[in-house]
């Protein structure tokens, strides 16, 4: 028996070595000079195999730690070479293999960790900012899961600059997605995320100005389509829905940014007037709600209404080229203002209406 022990030990060691070898992912080893051109098929195969390895690890994960590790390793591999040719190839393969992870079709019915695995995959893929990753974002922003939609809009926020340095074809899916979201999204946090994506004024660095102008015009049209319903929501809003008001403050800031962009580009005055009119309609709705809240001593609605009205006044001044403080004076708690609610309503429907008349703004708010 003892004389067979060395053979047994050797066999066990061989099995352990074989198992260890199987636990090592296939290597990516691309000489850096070859990264400057189109990757060779053999190197694309290395990327394919590596992505497949981490996908398999994610699908097989049994703990939160395993899920996180699979995602981190995938992202580390994407960042292995800070070269656009490599990262684009890596993103292409990741999108191809992970689409069924994002849409939930890759999992077995008895996997209780599916939501975590999908969110982890979304967190990683939205850090790959190449325009060719847009299909992943479109899956996310259309998902029923609010966390996945939020991650999709975060991904779009990071990708906007690349899209605005691309082509009209690159930009089209973003415009289509925002058009749908501003009309149908009801979660205020997600709605704020959508409006921030539409605000192109704070993008750092250079973009193709014709594309920025095209995006601004499309975003303005999308906002205009949904605007009457949003104004009505503000006029009849109840305390339980007050979170919508901060989201619409973001929308007004986006409207201001679009108007300033269009002014800088020398676009038609009619488009800037449209921005002013929409802002006026929102201010009128917010002033009516402020007045109602003041009369009913509903302090919960007063603060978000104040913030929304201040954003509207800032947009008026920026787009009309004036420096009026009609609302600021009435909203300032340090000022003694008799019947503050009525005074705020007057500031919009009388003073601002008069100040904006020569810009083409009409006081139609009470009719809507």
C-alpha positions as MATLAB code, in Angstrom:
seq = 'XXXXXXXXXXXXXXXXXXXXXXXXXXXXXXXXXXXXXXXXXXXXXXXXXXXXXXXXXXXXXXXXXXXXXXXXXXXXXXXXXXXXXXXXXXXXXXXXXXXXXXXXXXXXXXXXXXXXXXXXXXXXXXXXXXXXXXXXXXXXXXXXXXXXXXXXXXXXXXXXXXXXXXXXXXXXXXXXXXXXXXXXXXXXXXXXXXXXXXXXXXXXXXXXXXXXXXXXXXXXXXXXXXXXXXXXXXXXXXXXXXXXXXXXXXXXXXXXXXXXXXXXXXXXXXXXXXXXXXXXXXXXXXXXXXXXXXXXXXXXXXXXXXXXXXXXXXXXXXXXXXXXXXXXXXXXXXXXXXXXXXXXXXXXXXXXXXXXXXXXXXXXXXXX';
ca = [
       0.000    0.000    0.000;
       2.756    2.456    1.000;
       4.616    1.915   -2.258;
       1.609    3.272   -4.158;
       1.453    6.468   -2.072;
       3.869    8.538   -4.205;
       1.757    7.816   -7.283;
      -1.422    8.804   -5.415;
       0.144   12.030   -4.163;
       1.393   12.802   -7.655;
      -2.063   12.176   -9.133;
      -3.724   14.444   -6.550;
      -1.154   17.166   -7.175;
      -1.742   16.907  -10.901;
      -5.484   17.320  -10.388;
      -4.940   20.369   -8.181;
      -2.601   21.916  -10.726;
      -5.148   21.245  -13.477;
      -7.961   22.830  -11.417;
      -5.781   25.840  -10.666;
      -4.990   26.239  -14.341;
      -8.692   26.236  -15.153;
      -9.239   29.030  -12.571;
      -6.876   31.385  -14.396;
      -8.621   33.514  -17.047;
      -7.164   33.559  -20.561;
      -4.521   36.256  -20.912;
      -4.663   39.463  -22.937;
      -1.214   40.221  -24.293;
      -1.111   42.737  -27.145;
       2.169   44.445  -28.081;
       1.548   48.167  -27.747;
       2.725   49.079  -31.292;
      -0.077   46.864  -32.652;
      -2.686   48.902  -30.742;
      -2.214   51.836  -33.102;
      -4.102   50.110  -35.910;
      -6.911   47.632  -36.340;
      -6.446   44.760  -33.897;
      -5.419   41.404  -35.318;
      -7.893   38.545  -35.169;
      -5.781   36.714  -32.608;
      -5.899   39.701  -30.284;
      -9.653   40.140  -30.741;
      -9.937   36.479  -29.771;
      -8.035   37.173  -26.546;
     -10.501   39.940  -25.712;
     -13.466   37.731  -26.603;
     -12.252   34.925  -24.366;
     -11.525   37.269  -21.479;
     -14.976   38.930  -21.629;
     -16.615   35.503  -21.832;
     -14.673   34.436  -18.725;
     -15.966   37.328  -16.600;
     -19.492   36.911  -17.921;
     -19.406   33.249  -16.914;
     -18.077   34.277  -13.496;
     -20.930   36.768  -13.087;
     -23.609   34.266  -14.069;
     -22.168   31.648  -11.672;
     -21.704   34.096   -8.758;
     -23.342   33.050   -5.479;
     -22.491   36.064   -3.303;
     -22.440   39.857   -3.515;
     -18.632   39.721   -3.336;
     -18.419   37.359   -6.320;
     -20.707   39.633   -8.342;
     -18.654   42.703   -7.500;
     -15.382   40.935   -8.297;
     -16.611   39.808  -11.739;
     -17.589   43.379  -12.576;
     -14.389   44.942  -11.288;
     -12.232   42.487  -13.216;
     -14.143   43.192  -16.433;
     -13.637   46.947  -15.984;
      -9.952   46.463  -15.152;
      -9.504   44.568  -18.410;
     -11.244   47.363  -20.348;
      -8.811   49.838  -18.792;
      -5.788   47.569  -19.344;
      -4.591   49.641  -22.317;
      -5.593   53.348  -22.401;
      -5.813   53.152  -26.168;
      -9.022   54.018  -28.080;
      -8.605   51.160  -30.560;
      -8.295   48.614  -27.770;
     -11.086   50.073  -25.646;
     -13.465   50.281  -28.583;
     -12.775   46.645  -29.465;
     -13.231   45.637  -25.836;
     -16.500   47.615  -25.591;
     -17.823   46.038  -28.800;
     -17.214   42.538  -27.509;
     -18.621   43.339  -24.090;
     -21.808   44.730  -25.623;
     -22.174   41.649  -27.814;
     -21.783   39.233  -24.926;
     -23.548   41.214  -22.177;
     -26.738   42.286  -23.970;
     -28.626   39.301  -22.564;
     -27.278   40.153  -19.101;
     -28.625   43.698  -19.301;
     -32.060   42.625  -20.525;
     -32.225   39.738  -18.040;
     -32.413   36.888  -20.559;
     -29.071   35.296  -19.625;
     -30.150   34.008  -16.220;
     -31.720   30.816  -14.953;
     -35.212   31.190  -13.431;
     -34.010   30.108   -9.976;
     -31.222   32.726   -9.694;
     -32.229   35.007   -6.806;
     -29.320   37.387   -7.486;
     -30.481   38.482  -10.950;
     -31.304   42.099   -9.952;
     -27.868   42.572   -8.372;
     -26.109   40.990  -11.330;
     -27.936   43.191  -13.836;
     -27.192   46.328  -11.821;
     -23.534   45.363  -11.513;
     -23.275   44.807  -15.258;
     -24.967   48.160  -15.881;
     -22.540   49.919  -13.530;
     -19.604   48.552  -15.506;
     -20.920   48.961  -19.043;
     -22.001   52.579  -18.468;
     -18.350   53.417  -17.784;
     -17.499   52.418  -21.346;
     -18.277   55.747  -23.035;
     -17.789   54.886  -26.701;
     -20.804   55.786  -28.895;
     -20.989   52.158  -30.027;
     -22.165   51.307  -26.468;
     -25.415   53.224  -27.013;
     -27.502   50.050  -27.491;
     -26.672   49.120  -23.888;
     -27.910   52.496  -22.656;
     -31.087   52.191  -24.697;
     -31.825   48.859  -23.033;
     -31.264   50.408  -19.600;
     -33.278   53.633  -20.000;
     -36.274   51.609  -21.261;
     -36.172   49.019  -18.461;
     -38.949   48.657  -15.873;
     -36.361   48.669  -13.079;
     -35.868   52.267  -11.906;
     -32.290   51.644  -10.745;
     -31.350   50.398  -14.217;
     -33.026   53.391  -15.864;
     -31.098   55.737  -13.589;
     -27.803   54.039  -14.465;
     -28.687   54.303  -18.140;
     -29.156   58.080  -17.872;
     -25.910   58.376  -15.927;
     -24.248   56.527  -18.780;
     -25.748   58.959  -21.281;
     -24.552   61.881  -19.173;
     -20.988   60.563  -19.472;
     -21.320   59.726  -23.179;
     -22.833   63.026  -24.414;
     -19.539   64.668  -25.319;
     -18.471   61.699  -27.448;
     -21.856   61.703  -29.195;
     -21.573   65.439  -29.918;
     -18.216   64.816  -31.564;
     -19.642   62.058  -33.715;
     -22.393   62.157  -36.321;
     -26.122   62.843  -36.525;
     -26.616   59.096  -36.653;
     -24.755   58.751  -33.338;
     -26.972   61.418  -31.779;
     -30.331   60.113  -33.010;
     -30.852   57.352  -30.385;
     -30.176   59.789  -27.515;
     -32.698   62.269  -28.903;
     -35.295   59.524  -29.325;
     -34.729   58.251  -25.780;
     -35.026   61.701  -24.200;
     -38.192   62.436  -26.178;
     -39.823   59.316  -24.757;
     -38.561   59.908  -21.226;
     -39.648   63.544  -20.806;
     -43.156   62.510  -21.817;
     -43.542   59.236  -19.910;
     -41.147   59.239  -16.934;
     -42.959   59.773  -13.612;
     -40.155   59.243  -11.111;
     -38.899   62.761  -10.200;
     -35.332   61.578   -9.546;
     -35.162   59.922  -12.952;
     -36.847   62.883  -14.601;
     -34.155   65.153  -13.140;
     -31.494   62.838  -14.584;
     -33.102   63.093  -18.031;
     -33.269   66.899  -17.872;
     -29.584   67.067  -16.841;
     -28.598   64.990  -19.862;
     -30.453   67.524  -22.041;
     -28.488   70.451  -20.563;
     -25.493   70.744  -22.875;
     -24.303   74.133  -21.648;
     -21.961   72.775  -18.978;
     -20.154   70.220  -21.114;
     -16.411   70.643  -20.742;
     -14.224   70.743  -23.830;
     -14.958   71.167  -27.504;
     -17.875   69.587  -29.341;
     -19.157   69.922  -32.892;
     -21.345   73.023  -32.705;
     -23.756   71.995  -35.497;
     -24.505   68.839  -33.530;
     -24.969   70.781  -30.285;
     -27.418   73.105  -32.052;
     -29.278   70.152  -33.569;
     -29.514   68.495  -30.156;
     -30.694   71.731  -28.512;
     -33.431   72.188  -31.106;
     -34.582   68.579  -30.721;
     -34.523   68.802  -26.927;
     -36.528   72.035  -27.034;
     -39.153   70.327  -29.176;
     -39.321   67.379  -26.762;
     -39.711   69.705  -23.777;
     -42.396   71.730  -25.541;
     -44.468   68.618  -26.240;
     -44.535   67.626  -22.568;
     -44.636   71.160  -21.107;
     -48.414   71.804  -20.903;
     -48.908   68.598  -18.921;
     -46.024   69.443  -16.588;
     -47.408   72.946  -15.981;
     -50.820   71.466  -15.201;
     -49.198   69.043  -12.758;
     -47.623   72.007  -10.949;
     -50.907   73.914  -10.770;
     -52.774   71.009   -9.139;
     -49.875   69.457   -7.251;
     -50.411   67.965   -3.809;
     -47.930   67.646   -0.975;
     -47.353   63.958   -1.699;
     -46.053   64.863   -5.169;
     -43.867   67.805   -4.146;
     -40.696   66.012   -5.343;
     -41.776   66.832   -8.893;
     -41.050   70.530   -8.286;
     -37.243   70.140   -7.890;
     -37.207   68.045  -11.070;
     -38.978   70.822  -12.968;
     -36.504   73.342  -11.563;
     -33.830   71.269  -13.347;
     -36.003   71.396  -16.475;
     -36.186   75.202  -16.325;
     -32.400   75.409  -15.980;
     -32.102   73.153  -19.025;
     -34.532   75.374  -20.915;
     -32.396   78.394  -20.000;
     -29.250   76.607  -21.218;
     -30.909   75.669  -24.511;
     -32.028   79.258  -25.024;
     -28.539   80.636  -24.321;
     -26.985   78.103  -26.709;
     -29.426   79.094  -29.439;
     -28.760   82.785  -28.820;
     -24.997   82.249  -29.042;
     -25.458   80.376  -32.296;
     -27.497   83.240  -33.766;
     -30.590   81.106  -34.185;
     -34.034   82.580  -34.850;
     -35.526   84.831  -32.184;
     -38.655   82.672  -32.330;
     -36.817   79.771  -30.661;
     -35.624   81.968  -27.790;
     -39.157   83.375  -27.453;
     -40.385   79.797  -27.197;
     -37.971   79.202  -24.283;
     -39.193   82.383  -22.584;
     -42.848   81.496  -23.131;
     -42.422   78.013  -21.686;
     -40.567   79.439  -18.695;
     -43.321   81.995  -18.188;
     -46.006   79.297  -18.295;
     -44.114   77.284  -15.666;
     -43.615   80.377  -13.499;
     -47.321   81.174  -13.687;
     -48.214   77.619  -12.641;
     -45.728   77.701   -9.760;
     -46.976   81.134   -8.634;
     -50.565   79.875   -8.562;
     -49.498   76.908   -6.426;
     -47.425   79.172   -4.189;
     -50.456   81.424   -3.646;
     -52.665   78.418   -2.861;
     -50.081   77.014   -0.448;
     -49.695   80.402    1.240;
     -53.433   80.741    1.757;
     -53.674   77.191    3.128;
     -50.524   77.611    5.258;
     -49.032   74.594    3.480;
     -45.378   75.260    4.269;
     -44.308   71.942    2.710;
     -45.019   73.260   -0.796;
     -43.681   76.773   -0.291;
     -39.956   75.955   -0.357;
     -39.898   73.875   -3.572;
     -42.202   76.426   -5.247;
     -39.800   79.180   -4.210;
     -36.829   77.329   -5.716;
     -38.720   76.747   -8.967;
     -39.787   80.399   -9.199;
     -36.234   81.609   -8.562;
     -34.997   79.370  -11.386;
     -37.661   80.866  -13.666;
     -36.651   84.440  -12.804;
     -32.997   83.605  -13.436;
     -33.967   82.239  -16.869;
     -36.040   85.348  -17.662;
     -33.108   87.646  -16.894;
     -30.589   85.530  -18.812;
     -32.694   85.094  -21.951;
     -34.291   88.554  -22.045;
     -31.065   90.392  -21.167;
     -32.562   92.193  -18.169;
     -31.891   92.336  -14.429;
     -35.264   92.356  -12.727;
     -35.966   91.047   -9.222;
     -39.761   91.045   -9.167;
     -39.930   87.556   -7.650;
     -36.787   87.786   -5.536;
     -38.182   90.801   -3.671;
     -41.502   89.092   -2.975;
     -40.019   85.706   -2.056;
     -37.300   87.027    0.275;
     -38.446   86.047    3.787;
     -36.626   89.070    5.221;
     -38.931   91.435    3.369;
     -42.284   92.296    4.916;
     -44.708   91.489    2.126;
     -48.460   91.689    2.845;
     -50.286   88.639    1.468;
     -47.109   87.170    0.044;
     -48.959   84.593   -2.063;
     -50.913   87.209   -4.010;
     -47.753   89.327   -4.317;
     -45.856   86.423   -5.888;
     -48.708   85.822   -8.316;
     -48.687   89.516   -9.238;
     -44.911   89.459   -9.779;
     -45.365   86.853  -12.512;
     -48.718   87.660  -14.094;
     -48.330   91.444  -14.017;
     -44.713   92.567  -13.687;
     -42.933   89.791  -15.592;
     -45.740   89.584  -18.142;
     -45.248   93.284  -18.898;
     -41.442   93.041  -18.927;
     -41.481   90.153  -21.415;
     -44.215   91.472  -23.685;
     -41.789   93.020  -26.181;
     -40.015   89.629  -26.401;
     -43.185   88.035  -27.724;
     -44.306   86.368  -24.482;
     -48.071   86.189  -23.995;
     -49.941   85.823  -20.726;
     -51.875   82.707  -21.709;
     -51.079   80.797  -18.517;
     -54.489   81.211  -16.937;
     -56.155   79.745  -20.020;
     -54.231   76.446  -19.918;
];
